[in-house]
Amino acid sequence: MLTELNPLYYDSELTTIPAYESWTESSLAYYSANVDSATTIVPILPSYSSNPWHRPSVENIETATSAVSAALAAASRVNGVGIWSGYGFLLDEEGAYDGSADRAAWQANTRLLPFTP
Protein backbone atom coordinates (compact mmCIF):
# COMPACT_ATOMS: atom_id res chain seq x y z
CA MET A 1 0.00 0.00 0.00
CA LEU A 2 1.14 3.53 -0.80
CA THR A 3 1.62 5.47 2.45
CA GLU A 4 2.69 8.90 1.14
CA LEU A 5 2.40 10.74 -2.14
CA ASN A 6 4.67 13.73 -2.89
CA PRO A 7 3.49 15.49 -6.06
CA LEU A 8 6.21 17.77 -7.43
CA TYR A 9 5.04 21.28 -8.30
CA TYR A 10 8.13 22.59 -10.05
CA ASP A 11 9.62 22.49 -13.56
CA SER A 12 6.11 22.57 -15.03
CA GLU A 13 7.03 24.86 -17.96
CA LEU A 14 3.77 26.74 -17.31
CA THR A 15 4.03 30.44 -18.13
CA THR A 16 1.19 32.05 -16.17
CA ILE A 17 0.17 32.07 -12.53
CA PRO A 18 -3.47 31.11 -13.27
CA ALA A 19 -2.32 28.08 -15.30
CA TYR A 20 0.09 27.01 -12.55
CA GLU A 21 -2.52 27.42 -9.80
CA SER A 22 -5.13 25.53 -11.84
CA TRP A 23 -2.69 22.67 -12.49
CA THR A 24 -1.79 22.46 -8.81
CA GLU A 25 -5.39 22.61 -7.58
CA SER A 26 -6.76 20.13 -10.11
CA SER A 27 -4.01 17.62 -9.52
CA LEU A 28 -4.46 17.78 -5.74
CA ALA A 29 -8.18 17.16 -6.27
CA TYR A 30 -7.31 14.19 -8.50
CA TYR A 31 -4.87 12.68 -5.99
CA SER A 32 -7.33 13.23 -3.14
CA ALA A 33 -10.04 11.38 -5.04
CA ASN A 34 -7.87 8.56 -6.35
CA VAL A 35 -5.51 7.44 -3.59
CA ASP A 36 -6.47 5.50 -0.50
CA SER A 37 -7.70 7.72 2.32
CA ALA A 38 -4.85 6.45 4.52
CA THR A 39 -2.25 7.81 2.07
CA THR A 40 -0.83 11.17 3.12
CA ILE A 41 -0.45 13.80 0.40
CA VAL A 42 2.52 16.14 0.86
CA PRO A 43 3.17 18.31 -2.20
CA ILE A 44 6.63 19.71 -2.90
CA LEU A 45 6.67 23.46 -3.60
CA PRO A 46 9.30 25.30 -5.70
CA SER A 47 12.02 27.66 -4.51
CA TYR A 48 14.99 28.05 -6.83
CA SER A 49 16.43 30.12 -9.64
CA SER A 50 15.22 30.32 -13.19
CA ASN A 51 16.09 27.62 -15.71
CA PRO A 52 14.53 26.52 -19.02
CA TRP A 53 11.69 24.73 -17.14
CA HIS A 54 11.18 26.89 -14.06
CA ARG A 55 9.96 30.47 -13.91
CA PRO A 56 10.24 31.87 -10.36
CA SER A 57 7.79 34.61 -11.34
CA VAL A 58 5.18 31.83 -11.78
CA GLU A 59 6.44 28.89 -9.71
CA ASN A 60 7.27 30.09 -6.22
CA ILE A 61 6.22 29.55 -2.61
CA GLU A 62 3.60 32.33 -2.64
CA THR A 63 1.85 31.10 -5.80
CA ALA A 64 2.04 27.45 -4.77
CA THR A 65 0.70 28.27 -1.29
CA SER A 66 -2.25 30.10 -2.83
CA ALA A 67 -3.03 27.03 -4.94
CA VAL A 68 -2.68 24.65 -1.99
CA SER A 69 -4.94 26.90 0.09
CA ALA A 70 -7.59 26.84 -2.66
CA ALA A 71 -7.26 23.06 -2.93
CA LEU A 72 -7.78 22.70 0.83
CA ALA A 73 -10.83 24.98 0.65
CA ALA A 74 -12.21 22.70 -2.09
CA ALA A 75 -11.79 19.67 0.24
CA SER A 76 -8.61 18.22 -1.25
CA ARG A 77 -6.42 16.36 1.20
CA VAL A 78 -3.07 18.01 1.88
CA ASN A 79 -1.26 16.76 4.95
CA GLY A 80 1.71 19.13 4.76
CA VAL A 81 4.15 20.54 2.22
CA GLY A 82 7.85 20.32 1.42
CA ILE A 83 10.23 22.57 -0.50
CA TRP A 84 12.37 22.01 -3.57
CA SER A 85 15.08 23.16 -3.27
CA GLY A 86 16.35 23.83 0.23
CA TYR A 87 19.55 25.03 -1.41
CA GLY A 88 17.60 27.90 -2.99
CA PHE A 89 15.19 28.47 -0.11
CA LEU A 90 17.74 28.49 2.71
CA LEU A 91 21.05 29.31 1.04
CA ASP A 92 20.01 31.51 -1.92
CA GLU A 93 21.97 29.10 -4.13
CA GLU A 94 25.12 30.78 -2.78
CA GLY A 95 24.15 34.13 -4.28
CA ALA A 96 22.63 32.82 -7.52
CA TYR A 97 19.05 33.23 -6.27
CA ASP A 98 17.31 35.53 -3.82
CA GLY A 99 15.00 33.27 -1.82
CA SER A 100 13.89 36.02 0.57
CA ALA A 101 10.41 36.35 -1.00
CA ASP A 102 9.91 32.58 -0.73
CA ARG A 103 11.03 32.61 2.91
CA ALA A 104 8.68 35.51 3.68
CA ALA A 105 5.74 33.78 1.97
CA TRP A 106 6.50 30.58 3.87
CA GLN A 107 6.54 32.38 7.22
CA ALA A 108 3.47 34.53 6.52
CA ASN A 109 1.26 31.99 4.75
CA THR A 110 2.47 28.45 4.07
CA ARG A 111 3.18 27.41 7.63
CA LEU A 112 -0.30 28.63 8.65
CA LEU A 113 -2.27 26.53 6.16
CA PRO A 114 -5.01 24.38 7.74
CA PHE A 115 -3.54 21.06 6.60
CA THR A 116 -5.65 17.93 6.60
CA PRO A 117 -5.20 16.07 9.90
C-alpha positions as CSV (number, residue, x, y, z in Angstrom):
1,M,0.0,0.0,0.0
2,L,1.1,3.5,-0.8
3,T,1.6,5.5,2.5
4,E,2.7,8.9,1.1
5,L,2.4,10.7,-2.1
6,N,4.7,13.7,-2.9
7,P,3.5,15.5,-6.1
8,L,6.2,17.8,-7.4
9,Y,5.0,21.3,-8.3
10,Y,8.1,22.6,-10.1
11,D,9.6,22.5,-13.6
12,S,6.1,22.6,-15.0
13,E,7.0,24.9,-18.0
14,L,3.8,26.7,-17.3
15,T,4.0,30.4,-18.1
16,T,1.2,32.1,-16.2
17,I,0.2,32.1,-12.5
18,P,-3.5,31.1,-13.3
19,A,-2.3,28.1,-15.3
20,Y,0.1,27.0,-12.6
21,E,-2.5,27.4,-9.8
22,S,-5.1,25.5,-11.8
23,W,-2.7,22.7,-12.5
24,T,-1.8,22.5,-8.8
25,E,-5.4,22.6,-7.6
26,S,-6.8,20.1,-10.1
27,S,-4.0,17.6,-9.5
28,L,-4.5,17.8,-5.7
29,A,-8.2,17.2,-6.3
30,Y,-7.3,14.2,-8.5
31,Y,-4.9,12.7,-6.0
32,S,-7.3,13.2,-3.1
33,A,-10.0,11.4,-5.0
34,N,-7.9,8.6,-6.3
35,V,-5.5,7.4,-3.6
36,D,-6.5,5.5,-0.5
37,S,-7.7,7.7,2.3
38,A,-4.9,6.4,4.5
39,T,-2.3,7.8,2.1
40,T,-0.8,11.2,3.1
41,I,-0.4,13.8,0.4
42,V,2.5,16.1,0.9
43,P,3.2,18.3,-2.2
44,I,6.6,19.7,-2.9
45,L,6.7,23.5,-3.6
46,P,9.3,25.3,-5.7
47,S,12.0,27.7,-4.5
48,Y,15.0,28.0,-6.8
49,S,16.4,30.1,-9.6
50,S,15.2,30.3,-13.2
51,N,16.1,27.6,-15.7
52,P,14.5,26.5,-19.0
53,W,11.7,24.7,-17.1
54,H,11.2,26.9,-14.1
55,R,10.0,30.5,-13.9
56,P,10.2,31.9,-10.4
57,S,7.8,34.6,-11.3
58,V,5.2,31.8,-11.8
59,E,6.4,28.9,-9.7
60,N,7.3,30.1,-6.2
61,I,6.2,29.5,-2.6
62,E,3.6,32.3,-2.6
63,T,1.8,31.1,-5.8
64,A,2.0,27.5,-4.8
65,T,0.7,28.3,-1.3
66,S,-2.3,30.1,-2.8
67,A,-3.0,27.0,-4.9
68,V,-2.7,24.7,-2.0
69,S,-4.9,26.9,0.1
70,A,-7.6,26.8,-2.7
71,A,-7.3,23.1,-2.9
72,L,-7.8,22.7,0.8
73,A,-10.8,25.0,0.6
74,A,-12.2,22.7,-2.1
75,A,-11.8,19.7,0.2
76,S,-8.6,18.2,-1.3
77,R,-6.4,16.4,1.2
78,V,-3.1,18.0,1.9
79,N,-1.3,16.8,4.9
80,G,1.7,19.1,4.8
81,V,4.2,20.5,2.2
82,G,7.9,20.3,1.4
83,I,10.2,22.6,-0.5
84,W,12.4,22.0,-3.6
85,S,15.1,23.2,-3.3
86,G,16.4,23.8,0.2
87,Y,19.6,25.0,-1.4
88,G,17.6,27.9,-3.0
89,F,15.2,28.5,-0.1
90,L,17.7,28.5,2.7
91,L,21.0,29.3,1.0
92,D,20.0,31.5,-1.9
93,E,22.0,29.1,-4.1
94,E,25.1,30.8,-2.8
95,G,24.1,34.1,-4.3
96,A,22.6,32.8,-7.5
97,Y,19.0,33.2,-6.3
98,D,17.3,35.5,-3.8
99,G,15.0,33.3,-1.8
100,S,13.9,36.0,0.6
101,A,10.4,36.3,-1.0
102,D,9.9,32.6,-0.7
103,R,11.0,32.6,2.9
104,A,8.7,35.5,3.7
105,A,5.7,33.8,2.0
106,W,6.5,30.6,3.9
107,Q,6.5,32.4,7.2
108,A,3.5,34.5,6.5
109,N,1.3,32.0,4.7
110,T,2.5,28.5,4.1
111,R,3.2,27.4,7.6
112,L,-0.3,28.6,8.7
113,L,-2.3,26.5,6.2
114,P,-5.0,24.4,7.7
115,F,-3.5,21.1,6.6
116,T,-5.6,17.9,6.6
117,P,-5.2,16.1,9.9
